[in-house]
């Protein structure tokens, strides 16, 4: 497709597509904290609980980048 292999398209989607989706999810968590008037500690707990899984994905990407270097 457009001169790119399936592997290149998948790598692009995995890095930038999922990364963009993760930023959107952070926006949703922030909006949830704002609308519920959670306060500082409540907002921290929301981000800790709901965004903790994204940390693993980001760490995996960084570790792969460091190993390939």
PyMOL commands that set and color helices and strands:
alter all, ss='L'
color gray80, all
select helices_A, chain A and resi 6-35+39-68
alter helices_A, ss='H'
color red, helices_A
deselect
rebuild
show_as cartoon
